[in-house]
């Protein structure tokens, strides 16, 4: 699969391969949902193809047919296993053993490793020798959304390929081509800025409807018309916990923007701008608001890295209590 906003990066890879040759270890970096995985797969199939052209793999040779069947003997994908959020040392041992063999069909062997930032220390250390001395004709294609979270020893041994996000026009156009209306596409991109693939998945997963329900329950809780248990139970048990935390983070960002005089179109929760203002967002204690923002931001980062183990119910209840206290304090300040 190819995307218009990746063509410049693709042509650069092709030209480099024909002239100086591609490095054995490359790390593709950029936002989630811009197509890093698809570009890596396109490059992998192209490098394994027996009769490639400038646009990609031929889709007809023995190698391509094996790729399409999902059992190419010269390709290995490495990622978190057994419902873990981390890439552990056993997975890297499989990579090292795989690369110690010789190619069976293609001219090279290829490993994709995603996402590189969730390798734990033992796994990263186990990969270092392979990155320093890649055996035979082999390629390691890594990807990372949070480049700074990848261990420096891994970063220093990989050629970084930084992928730019598509423009707003490119993202909107692509989503409309996938069958979304302009309004839905715009809403999806508000929650997934610059990431059209993530935006499309957001719509297909029904997260728009879930978000509307989340917003309504938050307002009911803030006004005291619904109990803590009625809100916390579905948020912690029925909804994805990391997603709820990211929604919290964006709400707090919007509240900070309202304090600074942002317009409705500058907010992600554009439908809540009036409600946020009604809840005294301009009068909220900025120090407490920033403190809550930093707390949730840390949670989101730890959840993304796979290094966090939170009590979901307790965490959600704490955030709800913190939020209502923040709002009530703002209302008391406004009436004082």
C-alpha positions as CSV (number, residue, x, y, z in Angstrom):
1,X,0.0,0.0,0.0
2,X,1.3,3.5,-0.9
3,X,0.3,7.0,0.0
4,X,0.8,10.2,-1.9
5,X,2.5,11.9,1.1
6,X,5.2,9.2,1.1
7,X,6.2,9.3,-2.5
8,X,9.1,11.6,-1.9
9,X,10.5,9.4,0.8
10,X,9.9,6.3,-1.3
11,X,11.8,7.7,-4.3
12,X,14.7,8.7,-2.0
13,X,15.0,5.2,-0.7
14,X,14.9,3.7,-4.3
15,X,17.5,6.2,-5.6
16,X,19.7,5.5,-2.6
17,X,19.5,1.8,-3.0
18,X,20.5,2.0,-6.7
19,X,23.4,4.3,-6.1
20,X,25.1,4.1,-2.7
21,X,23.0,1.2,-1.3
22,X,20.7,1.2,1.7
23,X,22.1,0.9,5.2
24,X,21.5,-2.4,6.9
25,X,19.7,-0.8,9.8
26,X,17.1,1.9,9.3
27,X,14.7,3.5,11.8
28,X,11.6,5.1,10.4
29,X,10.2,7.8,12.7
30,X,7.1,9.9,12.7
31,X,3.6,10.2,14.1
32,X,1.4,7.2,14.7
33,X,-1.1,6.8,11.9
34,X,0.9,8.3,9.0
35,X,1.8,5.0,7.3
36,X,5.2,4.0,8.7
37,X,4.2,0.3,8.9
38,X,2.9,0.4,5.3
39,X,6.1,2.0,4.0
40,X,8.2,-0.5,5.8
41,X,6.2,-3.4,4.3
42,X,6.4,-1.8,0.8
43,X,10.2,-1.5,1.2
44,X,10.5,-5.0,2.6
45,X,8.6,-6.7,-0.2
46,X,10.5,-4.6,-2.7
47,X,13.9,-5.7,-1.3
48,X,12.8,-9.3,-1.3
49,X,11.2,-9.2,-4.7
50,X,13.0,-11.1,-7.5
51,X,12.0,-8.7,-10.3
52,X,11.3,-5.2,-8.7
53,X,10.7,-2.0,-10.5
54,X,10.9,1.7,-9.5
55,X,7.4,1.6,-8.0
56,X,7.7,-1.5,-5.8
57,X,7.6,-5.2,-5.9
58,X,6.3,-7.0,-9.1
59,X,3.5,-8.9,-7.2
60,X,4.1,-11.8,-9.6
61,X,7.4,-13.6,-8.7
62,X,7.7,-16.5,-6.3
63,X,8.9,-14.2,-3.6
64,X,5.9,-11.9,-3.9
65,X,3.5,-14.8,-3.9
66,X,5.0,-16.1,-0.7
67,X,4.8,-12.5,0.7
68,X,1.1,-12.3,-0.2
69,X,0.5,-15.7,1.4
70,X,2.1,-14.4,4.6
71,X,4.8,-17.0,4.9
72,X,7.9,-15.6,3.2
73,X,10.9,-17.6,4.7
74,X,13.3,-14.6,4.4
75,X,11.1,-12.2,6.3
76,X,10.4,-11.9,10.1
77,X,8.3,-9.3,11.9
78,X,9.2,-8.6,15.5
79,X,6.9,-6.9,18.0
80,X,5.4,-7.3,21.5
81,X,4.2,-10.9,22.1
82,X,1.8,-12.7,24.5
83,X,-0.3,-9.6,25.2
84,X,2.7,-7.7,26.4
85,X,3.3,-4.0,25.7
86,X,7.1,-4.6,25.5
87,X,9.4,-6.3,23.1
88,X,11.3,-8.8,25.3
89,X,14.6,-10.5,24.9
90,X,13.1,-13.8,23.7
91,X,11.8,-12.0,20.6
92,X,15.2,-10.5,19.9
93,X,16.8,-13.9,20.3
94,X,14.5,-15.1,17.5
95,X,15.6,-12.2,15.4
96,X,19.3,-13.0,15.9
97,X,18.7,-16.7,15.2
98,X,16.7,-15.9,12.0
99,X,19.5,-13.6,10.7
100,X,22.2,-16.2,11.4
101,X,20.7,-18.3,8.6
102,X,21.1,-17.8,4.8
103,X,18.3,-16.5,2.5
104,X,16.2,-19.3,1.0
105,X,14.3,-17.4,-1.8
106,X,15.5,-13.8,-2.0
107,X,18.8,-12.1,-2.3
108,X,18.6,-10.9,1.3
109,X,16.9,-11.5,4.7
110,X,14.7,-8.8,6.3
111,X,13.4,-8.1,9.8
112,X,10.9,-5.4,10.7
113,X,10.8,-4.4,14.3
114,X,7.9,-2.2,15.6
115,X,7.8,-0.2,17.7
116,X,11.4,0.2,18.7
117,X,10.8,2.3,21.8
118,X,9.1,-0.6,23.6
119,X,12.1,-2.8,23.6
120,X,13.1,-3.4,27.2
121,X,16.8,-3.0,28.2
122,X,17.6,-6.7,27.9
123,X,16.1,-6.9,24.5
124,X,17.9,-3.7,23.3
125,X,21.2,-5.0,24.5
126,X,20.7,-8.3,22.8
127,X,20.1,-6.5,19.5
128,X,23.2,-4.4,19.6
129,X,25.7,-6.9,18.2
130,X,23.4,-7.6,15.3
131,X,23.1,-3.9,14.5
132,X,26.9,-3.5,14.7
133,X,27.7,-6.5,12.6
134,X,24.7,-7.5,10.5
135,X,25.2,-11.0,9.1
136,X,25.3,-11.5,5.4
137,X,22.9,-9.5,3.2
138,X,20.3,-8.5,5.7
139,X,18.2,-5.5,6.6
140,X,16.6,-4.4,9.8
141,X,13.8,-2.0,9.4
142,X,12.7,-0.4,12.7
143,X,10.0,2.1,13.4
144,X,9.4,4.5,16.3
145,X,6.7,7.0,17.2
146,X,8.7,8.4,20.1
147,X,12.2,8.6,18.8
148,X,13.6,10.1,22.0
149,X,12.4,7.0,24.0
150,X,14.5,4.6,21.9
151,X,17.7,3.7,23.7
152,X,20.6,5.9,22.5
153,X,22.7,2.8,21.8
154,X,20.0,1.6,19.3
155,X,19.5,5.1,17.8
156,X,23.2,5.5,17.1
157,X,23.4,2.3,15.2
158,X,20.5,3.0,12.8
159,X,20.1,5.4,9.9
160,X,17.1,7.5,10.8
161,X,14.4,8.0,8.1
162,X,12.2,10.8,9.4
163,X,8.7,10.7,7.8
164,X,6.7,13.9,7.6
165,X,3.0,13.9,8.3
166,X,0.7,14.7,5.4
167,X,-0.7,18.2,5.0
168,X,-4.2,18.9,6.3
169,X,-5.4,18.9,2.7
170,X,-3.8,15.6,1.9
171,X,-5.1,13.9,5.0
172,X,-8.7,15.3,4.4
173,X,-8.6,14.3,0.8
174,X,-7.4,10.8,1.5
175,X,-10.1,10.2,4.2
176,X,-12.8,11.4,1.8
177,X,-11.5,8.9,-0.8
178,X,-12.0,6.2,1.8
179,X,-15.7,7.1,2.0
180,X,-15.8,9.5,4.9
181,X,-17.8,12.7,4.6
182,X,-16.0,16.0,4.9
183,X,-17.5,16.6,8.4
184,X,-16.6,13.2,9.8
185,X,-13.1,13.4,8.3
186,X,-12.6,16.8,9.9
187,X,-13.8,15.6,13.3
188,X,-11.6,12.5,13.0
189,X,-8.5,14.6,12.2
190,X,-9.2,16.8,15.2
191,X,-8.5,13.8,17.4
192,X,-5.7,12.4,15.2
193,X,-4.0,15.5,13.8
194,X,-1.8,14.8,10.8
195,X,-2.5,11.0,11.1
196,X,-5.1,10.0,8.5
197,X,-4.7,6.2,9.0
198,X,-5.3,6.7,12.7
199,X,-8.3,8.9,12.0
200,X,-9.8,6.3,9.7
201,X,-9.3,3.6,12.3
202,X,-10.9,5.9,14.9
203,X,-14.0,6.2,12.8
204,X,-14.2,2.5,11.9
205,X,-13.8,1.5,15.6
206,X,-16.9,3.6,16.5
207,X,-14.9,5.8,18.8
208,X,-16.9,8.9,17.7
209,X,-20.0,7.4,19.4
210,X,-18.0,6.4,22.4
211,X,-16.6,9.9,22.7
212,X,-20.0,11.5,22.6
213,X,-21.2,9.3,25.4
214,X,-18.0,10.0,27.4
215,X,-18.5,13.8,27.0
216,X,-22.1,13.5,28.2
217,X,-21.2,11.5,31.2
218,X,-18.4,13.9,32.1
219,X,-20.9,16.8,32.0
220,X,-23.4,14.9,34.1
221,X,-20.7,14.1,36.7
222,X,-19.5,17.7,36.8
223,X,-23.0,19.0,37.4
224,X,-23.6,16.3,40.0
225,X,-26.4,14.6,38.2
226,X,-24.7,11.2,38.0
227,X,-22.8,9.2,40.6
228,X,-19.1,8.5,40.7
229,X,-19.7,4.7,40.2
230,X,-22.0,5.2,37.2
231,X,-19.2,7.1,35.4
232,X,-16.1,5.2,36.6
233,X,-17.4,1.7,36.0
234,X,-17.9,2.0,32.2
235,X,-14.8,4.2,31.7
236,X,-12.5,1.7,33.5
237,X,-14.1,-1.6,32.4
238,X,-15.8,-1.1,29.0
239,X,-13.6,1.5,27.4
240,X,-9.9,1.2,26.5
241,X,-8.1,2.7,29.5
242,X,-5.3,4.3,27.5
243,X,-7.9,5.9,25.2
244,X,-9.8,7.4,28.2
245,X,-6.5,8.8,29.5
246,X,-5.8,10.4,26.1
247,X,-9.3,11.9,26.1
248,X,-8.6,13.3,29.5
249,X,-5.4,14.8,28.4
250,X,-6.9,16.5,25.4
251,X,-9.8,17.9,27.5
252,X,-7.2,19.5,29.9
253,X,-5.3,20.9,26.9
254,X,-8.5,22.4,25.6
255,X,-9.3,23.9,29.0
256,X,-5.8,25.5,29.0
257,X,-6.5,26.9,25.5
258,X,-9.8,28.3,26.7
259,X,-8.0,30.2,29.4
260,X,-5.7,31.7,26.8
261,X,-8.7,32.8,24.7
262,X,-8.7,30.1,22.0
263,X,-11.5,30.0,19.4
264,X,-13.8,27.0,19.0
265,X,-12.0,25.9,15.8
266,X,-8.7,25.7,17.7
267,X,-10.1,23.1,20.1
268,X,-10.3,19.4,19.7
269,X,-13.5,19.2,21.8
270,X,-15.1,21.9,19.7
271,X,-18.5,20.8,20.7
272,X,-17.6,21.3,24.3
273,X,-16.2,24.8,24.1
274,X,-19.4,26.4,25.5
275,X,-19.7,23.8,28.2
276,X,-16.1,24.2,29.1
277,X,-16.6,28.0,29.4
278,X,-19.8,27.4,31.4
279,X,-17.8,25.2,33.8
280,X,-15.6,28.2,34.6
281,X,-12.6,27.1,32.6
282,X,-11.4,30.8,32.3
283,X,-11.5,30.9,36.1
284,X,-9.9,27.6,36.8
285,X,-6.8,27.7,39.0
286,X,-4.1,27.4,36.3
287,X,-1.5,25.8,38.7
288,X,-3.9,23.0,39.6
289,X,-5.0,22.7,36.0
290,X,-1.4,22.4,34.9
291,X,-0.7,19.9,37.7
292,X,-3.6,17.7,36.5
293,X,-2.4,18.0,32.9
294,X,1.1,17.0,33.8
295,X,-0.2,14.0,35.8
296,X,-2.3,12.7,33.0
297,X,0.4,13.4,30.4
298,X,2.8,11.2,32.5
299,X,0.2,8.5,32.6
300,X,-0.3,8.6,28.9
301,X,3.5,8.4,28.3
302,X,3.9,5.4,30.6
303,X,1.0,3.6,29.1
304,X,2.4,4.1,25.6
305,X,5.7,2.7,26.7
306,X,4.2,-0.4,28.3
307,X,5.9,0.4,31.6
308,X,2.7,1.3,33.6
309,X,0.4,-0.9,35.7
310,X,-2.5,1.3,36.9
311,X,-5.5,0.3,39.0
312,X,-8.0,1.4,36.3
313,X,-11.0,1.9,38.5
314,X,-9.1,3.8,41.2
315,X,-7.3,6.0,38.6
316,X,-10.5,6.9,36.8
317,X,-12.2,7.8,40.1
318,X,-9.3,9.9,41.2
319,X,-9.3,11.8,37.9
320,X,-13.1,12.4,38.1
321,X,-12.8,13.7,41.7
322,X,-9.8,15.9,40.8
323,X,-11.7,17.4,37.8
324,X,-14.8,18.2,39.8
325,X,-12.8,19.8,42.6
326,X,-11.0,21.8,40.0
327,X,-14.2,23.1,38.4
328,X,-15.9,23.8,41.8
329,X,-12.9,25.7,42.9
330,X,-13.1,27.8,39.7
331,X,-16.8,28.5,40.3
332,X,-16.1,29.6,43.9
333,X,-13.4,31.9,42.7
334,X,-15.7,33.3,40.0
335,X,-18.5,34.1,42.5
336,X,-16.1,35.4,45.2
